[in-house]
């Protein structure tokens, strides 16, 4: 089902929370059965929430996630909500926040630059269309390898790998030393990220690590997981499942070879509903100190930070890899990996607002745009590799009063024609989002 099906005339129906009680396929059936009980219900009978005005600002908005934080009591992940504008309704979804508020998300389908649109928030089971797919988590573990898939309808979009750490053997260490998120093709047909094995086996999917952590008895290497240093999944803090977005917040501890916790990370990864052959992933993380303060830095920009690693096929076909960069870097060769290195051309490859890796897997072509949150720490080196790893790095002194907060989005298209202008607009959605005011 394409993105254009997101909005539908008043009189639709929905009860998406039902899917949380069943596996995906049974859940979708049960979901629609419940909806049929309220066929013909009108949102006019729903409890009305606030009236919201969305301003596009300087940019044309298309398939743009927007949100507003609500103080209303009783809002949680099971609250069924929608937004109504000019006789049309779009599904909305509550993401619970740590401070007790509810963040209401929905997708702004199309709003030209300079224009505004007014929405009324509705809360009730007659709030959507159960024919639309929803996001839901599904266990995909095989034996001792633990994983869960984020499904969108009947197709997988993300896979979280979280096998408990096993230091009893080299094989066990390799299988379990780093939790990470795999990414699927937007159509669900194949993984487009690398897992275990291949060139640089410690590079896996979407991952975050440093290869040099200085503290007592160090340095320690969480990046490569060498000498018994590792990351380990602790728990799922909360899950998001519904018609607008799916994802979770997970807690991951960074542990050295002596069993000392160097840092505790809360990693939030979500996927938003997107047009056909596109995917939008949001990644936010907070890394706090563990058992003692550490000075954290990498020996160079190629061994630290939040990274994307493309499938092993890309490493075997490096000549097909291209980098698409912002206008200020557009003069640099697209078929070369550019990094800050005064010995090789004198480039200063720092603080890029975004960067995009373009590669092929068989007959499918992808553009993976790495969008950086302007609130991230500055002086960040960007690392590129033609074999398919890229991301930014900054040093950090991790203390109780100095946690590391980072935010990124990846916009993925299965389209060889994605342009610099296309990526720039997606970046503007992130860096300068539409404004939402409560009337």
ZISULPE-V112884 format. One record per pair of residues at least 4 apart in sequence whose C-alpha atoms are under 8 Angstrom apart, sorted by the first residue. I is the first residue (numbers start at 1). J is the second residue. Records with the same first field share a line. If there is no record, write none. Layout:
I: J / J
//
This chain:
1: 5 / 132 / 133 / 276
2: 6 / 275 / 276
3: 63 / 273 / 274 / 275 / 276
4: 109 / 275
5: 132
6: 90 / 91 / 109 / 132
7: 88 / 89 / 90 / 91
8: 12 / 88 / 89 / 90 / 128 / 129
9: 87 / 88 / 89
10: 42 / 43 / 84 / 87 / 88 / 89
11: 40 / 41 / 42 / 43 / 126
12: 39 / 40 / 41 / 42 / 43 / 126 / 127 / 128 / 129
13: 35 / 38 / 39 / 40 / 41 / 42 / 125 / 126 / 127 / 128 / 129 / 130
14: 32 / 35 / 80 / 125 / 126 / 127 / 128 / 129 / 130
15: 31 / 34 / 35 / 80 / 125 / 126 / 127 / 128 / 130
16: 31 / 80 / 130 / 134 / 242 / 243
17: 21 / 31 / 78 / 79 / 80 / 241 / 242
18: 22 / 27 / 30 / 31
19: 23 / 24 / 26 / 27 / 28 / 30 / 31 / 136
20: 27 / 136 / 241
21: 27
22: 26 / 27
23: 27 / 138
24: 28 / 136 / 137 / 138 / 151 / 153 / 154
25: 29 / 154
26: 30
27: 31
28: 32 / 153
29: 33
30: 34
31: 35 / 130
32: 36 / 130 / 131
33: 37
34: 38
35: 39 / 125 / 126 / 130
38: 125 / 126
41: 45 / 126
42: 46 / 126 / 127
43: 122 / 124 / 126 / 127
46: 122 / 123 / 124 / 126 / 127
47: 122 / 123 / 124
48: 120 / 121 / 122 / 123
49: 120 / 121 / 122 / 123
50: 120 / 121 / 438 / 439
51: 118 / 119 / 120 / 121 / 438 / 439
52: 118 / 119 / 120 / 121 / 436 / 437 / 438 / 439
53: 116 / 117 / 118 / 119 / 436 / 437 / 438 / 439
54: 116 / 117 / 118 / 119 / 434 / 435 / 436 / 437
55: 114 / 115 / 116 / 117 / 434 / 435 / 436
56: 60 / 61 / 111 / 112 / 113 / 114 / 115 / 116 / 433 / 434 / 435
57: 113 / 114 / 115 / 434 / 435
58: 113 / 114
59: 112 / 113 / 114 / 425 / 428
60: 110 / 111 / 112 / 113 / 425
61: 108 / 109 / 110 / 111 / 112 / 113 / 429 / 434
62: 108 / 109 / 110 / 111
63: 107 / 108 / 109 / 110 / 274 / 275
64: 107 / 108 / 109 / 110 / 429
65: 105 / 106 / 107 / 108 / 272
66: 105 / 106 / 107 / 108 / 433 / 434 / 436
67: 103 / 104 / 105 / 106 / 436
68: 103 / 104 / 105 / 436
69: 101 / 102 / 103 / 104
70: 101 / 102 / 103 / 104
71: 101 / 102
72: 101 / 102
73: 101
75: 79 / 94 / 96 / 101 / 102
76: 94 / 95 / 96 / 102
77: 93 / 94 / 95 / 96 / 240 / 241
78: 94
79: 93 / 94 / 123 / 124
80: 92 / 93 / 94 / 123 / 124 / 125 / 127
81: 91 / 92 / 93 / 94 / 121 / 122 / 123 / 124 / 125 / 127 / 128
82: 89 / 90 / 91 / 92 / 93 / 106 / 121 / 122 / 123 / 127 / 128
83: 89 / 90 / 91 / 92 / 106 / 119 / 120 / 121 / 122
84: 88 / 89 / 90 / 119 / 120 / 121 / 122
85: 89 / 117 / 118 / 119 / 120
89: 127 / 128
90: 106 / 107 / 128
91: 106 / 127 / 128 / 129 / 243 / 244
92: 104 / 105 / 106 / 107 / 243 / 244
93: 104 / 105 / 106 / 242 / 243 / 244 / 245
94: 102 / 103 / 104 / 105
95: 102 / 103 / 104 / 105 / 240
96: 100 / 101 / 102 / 103
97: 101 / 102 / 103
105: 244
106: 244
107: 244 / 273
111: 115 / 116 / 117
122: 127
123: 127
132: 243
133: 152 / 153 / 243
134: 151 / 152 / 153 / 241 / 242 / 243 / 244 / 245
135: 150 / 151 / 152 / 153 / 241 / 242 / 243 / 244 / 245 / 246
136: 150 / 151 / 152 / 153 / 240 / 241 / 242 / 246
137: 148 / 149 / 150 / 151 / 241 / 247
138: 148 / 149 / 150 / 151
139: 147 / 148 / 149
140: 146 / 147 / 148 / 149
141: 145 / 146 / 147 / 148
142: 146 / 147
144: 163
145: 161 / 162 / 163 / 175
146: 161 / 162 / 163 / 164
147: 159 / 160 / 161 / 162 / 163
148: 159 / 160 / 161
149: 156 / 157 / 158 / 159 / 160
150: 156 / 157 / 158 / 159 / 246 / 247
151: 155 / 156 / 157 / 158
152: 156 / 157
155: 187 / 188
156: 184 / 188
157: 183 / 184 / 185 / 186 / 188 / 271
158: 181 / 182 / 183 / 184
159: 181 / 182 / 183 / 184
160: 179 / 180 / 181 / 182
161: 179 / 180 / 181 / 182
162: 176 / 178 / 179 / 180 / 232 / 233
163: 175 / 176 / 179 / 233
164: 176 / 232 / 233
165: 172 / 173 / 176 / 177 / 230 / 231 / 232
166: 172 / 173 / 175 / 176 / 177
167: 172 / 173 / 228
168: 172 / 173
169: 173
170: 174
171: 175
172: 176
173: 177 / 228
174: 196
175: 196
176: 232
177: 225 / 229 / 230 / 231 / 232
178: 202 / 225 / 230 / 231 / 232
179: 207 / 231 / 232 / 233 / 252
180: 204 / 205 / 206 / 207
181: 204 / 205 / 206 / 207
182: 191 / 192 / 193 / 194 / 195 / 204 / 205 / 206
183: 191 / 192 / 193 / 205 / 206
184: 188 / 189 / 190 / 191 / 192 / 193
185: 189 / 190 / 191 / 192 / 277 / 414
186: 276 / 277 / 278 / 279 / 412 / 413 / 414
187: 276 / 277
191: 311
192: 310 / 311 / 361
193: 204 / 205 / 206 / 308 / 309 / 310 / 311 / 312
194: 198 / 203 / 204 / 205 / 309 / 310 / 311 / 312
195: 201 / 203 / 204 / 205 / 311
196: 201 / 202 / 203 / 204
197: 201 / 202
198: 312
199: 312 / 315
202: 223 / 224 / 225
203: 207 / 309 / 389
204: 308 / 309
205: 307 / 308 / 309 / 310
206: 306 / 307 / 308 / 309
207: 306 / 307 / 308
208: 223 / 304 / 305 / 306 / 307
209: 222 / 223 / 303 / 304 / 305 / 306
210: 221 / 222 / 223 / 296 / 297 / 298 / 303 / 304 / 305
211: 220 / 221 / 222 / 223 / 224 / 297 / 298 / 299 / 303 / 304
212: 219 / 220 / 221 / 222 / 223 / 296 / 297 / 298 / 299
213: 218 / 219 / 220 / 221 / 222 / 294 / 295 / 296 / 297 / 298
214: 218 / 219 / 220 / 294 / 295 / 296 / 297
215: 219 / 293 / 294 / 295
220: 229 / 256
221: 225 / 226 / 227 / 229 / 230 / 256
222: 226 / 229 / 230 / 231 / 254 / 255 / 256
223: 303 / 304
225: 229 / 230 / 231
226: 230
227: 257
228: 256 / 257
229: 254 / 255 / 256 / 257
230: 254 / 255 / 256 / 257
231: 252 / 253 / 254 / 255
232: 252 / 253 / 254 / 255
233: 250 / 251 / 252 / 253
234: 250 / 251 / 252 / 253
235: 250 / 251 / 252
236: 248 / 249 / 250 / 251
237: 248 / 249 / 250 / 251
238: 248 / 249 / 250
239: 246 / 247 / 248 / 249
240: 245 / 246 / 247 / 248 / 270
241: 245 / 246 / 247
242: 246
243: 273
244: 272 / 273
245: 270 / 271 / 272 / 273
246: 270 / 271 / 272
247: 268 / 269 / 270 / 271
248: 268 / 269 / 270
249: 266 / 267 / 268 / 269
250: 266 / 267 / 268
251: 264 / 265 / 266 / 267
252: 264 / 265 / 266 / 267
253: 261 / 262 / 263 / 264 / 265
254: 261 / 262 / 263 / 264 / 265
255: 259 / 260 / 261 / 262 / 263
256: 260 / 261 / 262
260: 291
261: 290 / 291
262: 289 / 290 / 291 / 292 / 293 / 294
263: 287 / 288 / 289 / 290 / 291
264: 287 / 288 / 289 / 290
265: 285 / 286 / 287 / 288
266: 285 / 286 / 287
267: 283 / 284 / 285 / 286
268: 282 / 283 / 284 / 285
269: 281 / 282 / 283 / 284
270: 281 / 282 / 283
271: 279 / 280 / 281 / 282
272: 279 / 280 / 281
273: 279 / 280
274: 278 / 279 / 280
275: 279
277: 413 / 414 / 415
278: 411 / 412 / 413 / 414
279: 410 / 411 / 412 / 413
280: 409 / 410 / 411 / 412
281: 409 / 410 / 411
282: 407 / 408 / 409 / 410
283: 407 / 408 / 409
284: 405 / 406 / 407 / 408
285: 404 / 405 / 406 / 407
286: 403 / 404 / 405 / 406
287: 403 / 404 / 405
288: 398 / 399 / 400 / 402 / 403 / 404
289: 293 / 294 / 398 / 399 / 400 / 403
292: 399
293: 398 / 399 / 400
294: 397 / 398 / 399
295: 396 / 397 / 398
296: 395 / 396 / 397 / 398
297: 304 / 394 / 395 / 396 / 397
298: 303 / 304 / 395
299: 303
300: 304
301: 381 / 382 / 383 / 392 / 393 / 394
302: 383 / 393
303: 393
304: 392 / 393 / 394
305: 391 / 392 / 393 / 394
306: 391 / 392 / 393
307: 389 / 390 / 391 / 392
308: 388 / 389 / 390 / 391
309: 388 / 389 / 390
310: 314 / 387 / 388 / 389
311: 315 / 388
312: 316 / 387
313: 317 / 361
314: 318 / 320 / 321 / 359 / 360 / 361 / 386 / 387 / 388
315: 386 / 387 / 388
316: 387
317: 321 / 387
318: 386 / 387 / 388
319: 335 / 386
320: 359 / 360
321: 335 / 357 / 358 / 359 / 360 / 386 / 387 / 388
322: 334 / 335 / 336 / 357 / 358 / 359 / 386
323: 334 / 335 / 336 / 337 / 355 / 356 / 357 / 358
324: 330 / 334 / 355 / 356 / 357 / 358 / 420
325: 329 / 330 / 354 / 355 / 356 / 420
326: 330 / 352 / 353 / 354 / 355 / 420 / 424
327: 420
332: 338
335: 386
336: 386
337: 384 / 385 / 386
338: 347 / 349 / 383 / 384
339: 347 / 348 / 349 / 381 / 382 / 383 / 384
340: 346 / 347 / 348 / 349 / 350 / 381 / 382 / 383
341: 345 / 346 / 347 / 348
342: 346 / 347 / 348
349: 381 / 382 / 383
350: 379 / 380 / 381 / 382
351: 378 / 379 / 380 / 381 / 382
352: 372 / 382
353: 371 / 372 / 373 / 374 / 427
354: 369 / 370 / 371 / 372 / 427
355: 369 / 370 / 371
356: 367 / 368 / 369 / 370
357: 367 / 368 / 369 / 388 / 390
358: 365 / 366 / 367 / 368 / 416
359: 365 / 366 / 367
360: 364 / 365 / 366
361: 365 / 366
364: 414
365: 414 / 415 / 416
366: 412 / 413 / 414 / 415 / 416
367: 411 / 412 / 413 / 414 / 415 / 416 / 418
368: 410 / 411 / 412 / 413
369: 409 / 410 / 411 / 412 / 423
370: 391 / 408 / 409 / 410 / 411
371: 408 / 409 / 410 / 411 / 427 / 430
372: 376 / 407 / 408 / 409 / 427
373: 406 / 407 / 408 / 409 / 430 / 431
374: 431
375: 406 / 407
376: 405 / 406 / 407
377: 394 / 406
378: 394
379: 394
380: 392 / 393 / 394
381: 392 / 393 / 394
382: 390 / 391 / 392 / 393
383: 390 / 391 / 392 / 393
384: 388 / 389 / 390 / 391
385: 389 / 390
396: 404
397: 402
398: 402 / 403 / 404
399: 403
409: 430
411: 426
413: 418
418: 422 / 423
419: 423
420: 424
421: 425
422: 426
423: 427
424: 428
425: 429
426: 430
427: 431
428: 432 / 433
429: 433 / 434
//
